[in-house]
Amino acid sequence: MYLRVEPIKELGTRMNVPASKPETQRAILAATLADGTSIIRNDLRCTETETMKIACGQLGAKIEEAAGALFITGTGGRFASSIEVIDAKGSGLVFRTMMALSCMKATPTILTGDATLRRRVMQPLLNGLRHLGANFACLGDEGKAPVINWGASLSGKHCRLAGDISSQFITAILMAAPLTRQGISLEVTPPVLSQSYLAQTVETLRCCGIDAQVNPEYTRYHVAPGVYQPFETRINADYTSLSYLLMACTLFPGRYRIGGIEEETLQGEKLFADIVEALGVRLRYDDGMLHVDSTSARLEGNYTFDVRNGPNVIPTLVALSLFVRGTFTVTGGSVTRFHKSSRVESMIGEVRKLGADIEMLRHVDGHIDGFVTRGRPRYAGGVTLSSRGDHRNFMSLFVASLRCEEACHLDGYADVICSFPDFIDQFRGLGVSCATARQYYLEAADE
């Protein structure tokens, strides 16, 4: 089923950004491992955080949802003894962290996921866990989900991982390390991409009283054995979700207010705010509100940006670059080839349907690393675009469609529940007309 997205001339001025998915997931996980009850305020409730809650419940956590808060009574590292099947659905973080933690269980665990997750690379993490003594077997393709983890086996002290594939591999081992008898020293071979996510993981450990050491280059870690302490935290806004709202504000000059966000964050995707400021958008943070003035935005010029520390905004940047006259160059996105879709490649394939003048850039090692776009103010539209099964692609293409001359049809609209559940409702509230193709034609027939 496709969503028909109509072009607009202007946009409503009040928006709200949802809470951070990675911060929420890490907090749920840490609270599950803590010895006591933790309180997580302003948590994001979406498919992938719900998946994390279910998995943590299977480990033995007791999770109570209240308005605006989660109350989680943790396991203290003493996991349920039942044999479990943990379904990570499409969440790489859930699968990877549960893979590491289930090594500490006394009973077997089967870990699986949906079709998109079963395609994703897991081999480096599995190799690292085997080096630490893990005992498991892949039930399908070697090095991929599903896996049966026999448990009771994480006894090694040292491990090495590549830093240019997924920061989630590192996060998984770091979160499990305090539960071991000897702790774990981890070496990561450079380049180390997505360092902001590693900073979030280390900060989470430290907030729970865990002795977690890391060097400035994020290549060497040591996590000592310890007991996770209960905590109380408030989740900040999700800066990747903010990127779609900021893109819309930039494309439709005006004055806007975006609620639910604080300026201080470890999220690397904050770089998108820096990018729109480089385009002339003025931003001001004030007590949980972001004031946006895009009346002086300059969608022209030659720009180059490196996004290796915030790669999740790659799809948004592809979409934004379409409308910047000049050259808009983005590098540092090689890690996104391991995400739900190969994001640079998939986004380029879709925006070329609009007639975009865009080229793929490759790193010296041959991997797809970024793109360069020569944009223009508008596009004809009237085409069918695919998210390629990736919710971030969908939201980026949705916003780009608003500046086309004719309505576009997009698939994948149901996937926004993965990270930004009210995305479509918010844009409808801002004056955007969108409906499924079936709804559109039924309404047209009634007229």
C-alpha positions in Angstrom: 0.0 0.0 0.0 1.3 3.4 -1.0 0.8 6.8 0.7 0.0 9.7 -1.6 1.8 12.8 -0.4 0.6 16.1 -1.7 2.9 19.1 -2.2 2.4 22.1 0.0 3.2 25.8 -0.1 3.5 26.5 3.6 3.8 24.6 6.8 2.3 24.9 10.3 4.6 26.4 12.9 4.3 24.2 16.0 6.1 20.8 16.1 7.2 18.3 18.7 10.2 16.0 18.5 9.9 12.5 20.1 12.4 11.2 22.7 15.6 9.5 21.7 15.3 5.8 20.7 19.0 4.9 21.4 18.9 6.7 24.8 15.6 4.9 25.7 16.9 1.5 24.7 20.1 1.9 26.6 18.3 3.1 29.7 15.8 0.1 29.6 18.7 -2.3 29.2 20.8 -0.7 32.1 17.7 -0.7 34.3 17.1 -4.4 33.5 20.7 -5.2 34.7 20.5 -3.0 37.8 19.9 -4.3 41.3 16.8 -2.3 42.3 14.2 -0.1 40.7 15.0 2.6 38.2 12.8 5.4 36.8 13.1 6.4 33.1 11.1 9.6 32.3 10.1 10.8 28.9 10.8 7.4 27.3 10.1 6.8 23.6 7.4 4.3 23.0 7.8 2.7 19.6 8.3 -0.7 18.0 12.0 -0.9 18.7 11.8 0.2 22.4 8.9 -2.1 22.9 11.0 -4.9 21.5 13.7 -4.1 24.0 11.2 -4.1 26.9 9.9 -7.5 25.9 13.4 -8.9 25.6 14.4 -7.5 29.0 11.2 -8.9 30.5 12.3 -12.3 29.2 15.6 -11.8 31.1 13.5 -11.3 34.3 13.0 -7.5 34.5 9.7 -6.2 35.8 8.6 -3.2 33.8 5.7 -0.9 34.7 4.5 1.8 32.3 3.0 5.0 33.6 2.2 8.3 31.9 5.5 9.7 30.9 7.7 7.2 32.8 8.9 3.6 33.1 9.5 1.9 36.4 11.9 -1.0 36.0 12.9 -3.4 38.7 16.0 -5.0 37.4 17.6 -8.5 37.7 20.9 -7.5 39.3 22.4 -9.7 36.6 20.5 -12.8 37.8 18.6 -13.8 34.7 15.5 -15.9 34.5 16.3 -19.6 34.1 13.7 -20.5 31.6 14.6 -21.3 28.0 13.6 -18.3 25.9 13.1 -17.4 22.3 13.9 -13.7 22.0 12.6 -12.0 18.8 14.5 -8.8 18.1 12.2 -8.1 15.1 14.1 -5.4 13.1 16.2 -4.1 16.0 19.9 -4.7 15.6 20.6 -3.3 19.1 18.2 -5.7 20.7 19.6 -8.7 18.9 23.2 -7.8 19.5 22.9 -6.8 23.2 20.7 -9.9 23.9 23.3 -12.1 22.1 26.0 -10.9 24.5 23.8 -11.0 27.7 22.4 -14.5 26.9 26.0 -15.7 27.1 25.6 -15.1 30.9 22.4 -17.2 31.3 22.4 -20.7 32.7 19.9 -21.9 30.1 19.8 -21.7 26.3 18.4 -18.8 24.4 17.3 -18.7 20.8 17.7 -15.2 19.2 16.0 -14.3 16.0 14.5 -11.4 14.1 12.6 -10.4 11.0 13.8 -10.7 7.4 15.6 -7.3 7.5 17.5 -8.3 10.7 18.4 -11.8 9.3 20.2 -10.1 6.4 22.3 -7.9 8.7 25.9 -8.5 9.5 26.5 -10.2 12.8 29.7 -12.1 12.2 32.2 -9.7 13.9 30.2 -9.7 17.1 29.9 -13.5 17.0 33.6 -13.9 16.4 34.3 -11.6 19.4 32.0 -13.5 21.7 33.5 -16.8 20.6 36.9 -15.4 21.5 35.5 -14.6 24.9 34.4 -18.2 25.3 30.8 -18.0 24.1 29.1 -21.2 23.0 26.4 -20.9 20.3 25.4 -22.0 16.9 23.9 -20.2 13.9 20.6 -21.9 12.8 20.6 -20.5 9.3 23.3 -18.7 7.4 26.7 -18.7 9.2 27.4 -15.4 10.9 23.7 -14.2 10.9 20.5 -14.6 12.9 18.9 -16.8 14.0 21.3 -18.2 16.7 21.0 -20.6 19.6 23.1 -19.4 22.5 23.8 -22.2 25.0 24.9 -19.7 27.7 27.1 -19.9 30.8 30.2 -19.3 28.8 31.6 -15.8 28.8 34.9 -16.3 30.6 37.5 -14.5 28.5 39.2 -11.3 29.4 40.2 -9.8 26.1 38.5 -9.2 22.8 39.1 -7.3 19.5 36.5 -5.8 17.2 36.6 -3.8 14.0 35.4 -0.2 14.5 34.0 0.5 11.0 31.0 -1.9 10.9 28.7 -1.3 13.8 29.1 0.4 17.1 26.4 -1.9 18.4 28.9 -4.8 18.5 31.0 -2.8 20.9 28.0 -1.7 23.0 26.8 -5.3 23.3 30.1 -6.5 24.9 30.5 -3.4 27.1 27.0 -3.8 28.6 27.7 -7.5 29.3 31.2 -7.0 30.7 30.3 -5.9 34.3 28.5 -9.2 34.7 31.6 -11.3 34.1 33.9 -12.4 37.0 37.0 -10.7 35.5 35.7 -7.8 33.5 36.6 -7.3 29.8 39.3 -5.4 28.0 38.3 -4.5 24.4 40.4 -3.3 21.6 38.8 -1.7 18.6 40.7 -1.4 15.3 40.3 2.0 13.6 38.6 3.8 12.0 36.1 3.9 14.8 32.8 5.2 13.3 29.6 6.3 15.2 31.7 7.3 18.2 28.7 9.2 19.7 26.9 6.0 20.3 29.9 4.6 22.1 30.0 7.7 24.2 26.3 7.1 25.1 27.0 3.5 26.1 30.0 4.5 28.3 28.0 7.3 29.9 25.1 4.8 30.6 27.6 2.4 32.3 29.1 5.2 34.5 25.7 6.5 35.5 25.0 3.0 36.9 28.2 3.0 39.0 30.2 0.8 36.6 33.9 1.4 36.2 34.2 1.9 32.4 37.4 3.3 31.0 37.9 4.4 27.4 40.7 6.2 25.6 40.0 9.5 23.7 40.1 7.6 20.3 37.5 5.0 21.4 39.9 2.2 20.5 40.6 0.8 23.9 38.1 0.0 26.7 38.2 -1.7 30.1 35.1 -2.5 32.0 35.6 -3.9 35.5 33.2 -6.4 37.1 30.5 -4.6 39.1 26.9 -4.3 40.1 24.6 -2.0 38.1 23.1 0.5 40.4 19.5 1.7 40.0 19.1 5.2 38.6 16.6 7.9 37.6 17.0 9.7 34.2 15.1 11.8 31.7 15.4 10.9 28.0 16.3 13.8 25.7 14.8 14.3 22.3 15.9 12.2 19.3 18.1 14.4 17.1 17.7 12.0 14.1 13.9 12.5 14.4 14.6 16.3 14.7 16.4 16.2 11.4 13.1 15.6 9.5 11.4 18.5 11.2 14.4 20.8 10.7 14.6 19.8 7.0 10.9 20.8 6.6 11.5 24.1 8.4 14.5 24.8 6.1 12.6 24.0 2.9 9.6 26.2 3.8 11.0 29.5 5.2 9.3 30.7 8.3 9.5 30.9 12.1 8.9 27.7 14.0 8.9 26.2 17.5 9.8 22.6 18.2 9.1 21.3 21.6 10.6 18.5 23.6 14.3 19.2 23.1 17.4 20.2 25.2 20.6 21.5 23.6 23.0 19.3 25.6 23.3 15.8 24.1 25.9 13.1 23.3 24.0 12.3 20.1 26.2 12.8 17.0 23.2 13.5 14.9 23.1 16.9 16.4 25.3 17.7 13.4 22.2 18.1 11.3 21.4 21.2 13.3 24.9 22.6 12.5 24.3 21.8 8.8 21.0 23.8 8.6 22.7 26.6 10.5 25.4 26.6 7.8 22.6 27.1 5.3 21.5 30.2 7.1 18.8 28.8 9.5 18.9 30.4 13.0 18.4 28.2 16.0 17.8 29.1 19.6 17.3 26.7 22.5 15.2 27.9 25.4 13.9 25.7 28.2 12.9 22.6 26.3 11.9 24.5 23.1 13.9 25.0 19.9 13.1 28.2 18.1 13.8 28.0 14.4 14.0 31.0 12.0 14.5 29.9 8.4 13.4 33.2 6.8 17.1 33.9 5.8 18.0 30.3 4.8 20.3 30.2 1.7 19.7 27.0 -0.3 22.6 27.6 -2.5 26.4 27.4 -2.3 29.1 24.7 -2.2 29.1 22.6 1.0 31.0 19.6 2.4 30.1 17.7 5.5 31.5 14.7 7.3 28.9 12.6 9.1 30.9 9.7 10.5 29.8 10.6 14.0 26.1 10.9 13.2 25.4 8.7 10.2 21.7 8.2 10.8 21.0 11.5 9.2 22.4 10.3 5.8 18.9 9.8 4.3 17.7 13.3 5.5 20.8 14.9 4.0 20.3 13.2 0.7 16.7 14.6 0.6 17.8 18.0 1.8 20.7 18.2 -0.8 18.2 17.9 -3.7 17.1 21.5 -3.1 20.5 23.2 -2.6 21.8 24.9 -5.7 25.6 24.3 -6.0 27.4 21.2 -4.8 26.4 19.4 -1.6 29.0 16.8 -0.6 28.6 14.4 2.3 31.2 11.8 3.4 31.6 9.5 6.3 28.5 7.4 5.7 30.1 4.0 4.9 28.7 2.4 8.1 25.2 2.9 6.8 25.7 0.1 4.3 25.1 -2.2 7.3 21.8 -0.5 8.4 18.3 -1.6 7.5 19.1 -0.7 3.9 22.4 0.4 2.3 21.2 4.0 2.9 23.4 6.0 0.6 22.8 3.6 -2.3 19.1 3.1 -1.7 18.4 6.8 -1.2 20.3 7.7 -4.4 18.3 5.1 -6.3 15.1 6.7 -5.2 15.8 10.4 -5.6 17.1 9.7 -9.1 13.5 8.8 -9.9 12.8 12.5 -9.2 15.5 13.5 -11.7 18.2 14.3 -9.1 21.7 15.1 -10.2 23.5 13.0 -7.6 26.6 10.8 -7.6 27.8 8.2 -5.2 31.2 8.6 -3.5 33.4 5.8 -2.5 36.1 5.5 0.2 39.7 4.7 -0.9 38.9 1.1 0.3 36.1 0.9 -2.2 33.1 1.1 0.1 30.2 3.5 -0.6 31.0 6.4 1.7 28.8 9.4 0.7 27.4 11.4 -2.2 27.6 14.7 -4.0 24.4 16.5 -5.2 23.9 19.4 -7.6 20.5 20.5 -6.5 17.7 22.8 -7.8 14.7 24.5 -6.2 12.0 22.1 -7.2 11.2 18.8 -8.9 8.2 17.7 -11.0 7.3 14.8 -8.7 4.5 12.5 -9.7 6.6 9.4 -9.1 6.4 6.3 -6.9 9.2 6.1 -4.3 10.2 3.2 -2.1 11.7 3.3 1.4 13.5 0.0 0.6 12.1 -1.3 4.0 13.9 1.6 5.9 11.8 3.9 8.1 14.5 6.7 7.9 14.4 6.6 4.1 10.6 6.9 4.2 10.6 10.0 6.4 13.3 11.7 4.3 11.5 11.0 1.0 8.2 12.2 2.6 9.6 15.6 3.4 11.3 15.9 0.0 7.9 15.1 -1.7 6.4 18.2 -0.1 8.5 20.4 -2.4 7.5 18.6 -5.6 5.1 20.0 -8.2 2.9 16.8 -8.2 2.0 14.3 -5.6 4.3 11.4 -5.0 3.4 7.9 -3.8 5.6 6.4 -1.1 5.7 2.9 0.4 6.8 2.0 3.9 4.7 4.5 5.8 3.7 2.0 8.5 7.4 1.7 9.5 7.5 5.1 11.1 6.4 3.3 14.3 10.0 2.1 14.6 11.3 5.5 15.8 8.8 8.3 15.2 5.3 6.9 15.8 3.3 10.1 15.3 5.3 11.3 12.3 2.4 11.2 9.8 -0.1 12.6 12.3 2.2 15.5 13.1 2.6 16.4 9.5 -1.1 16.2 8.9 -1.4 18.6 11.8 1.0 20.9 10.0 -1.2 21.1 7.0 0.1 18.2 4.9 -2.5 16.2 2.9 -1.6 12.5 2.7 -3.7 9.4 2.4 -3.2 5.8 1.2 -3.8 5.4 -2.5 -7.0 3.5 -1.8 -8.3 6.2 0.5 -7.4 8.9 -2.1 -9.3 7.2 -5.0 -12.3 6.4 -2.8 -12.5 10.0 -1.7 -12.1 11.2 -5.3 -14.9 8.9 -6.4 -17.2 10.2 -3.7 -16.7 13.7 -5.0 
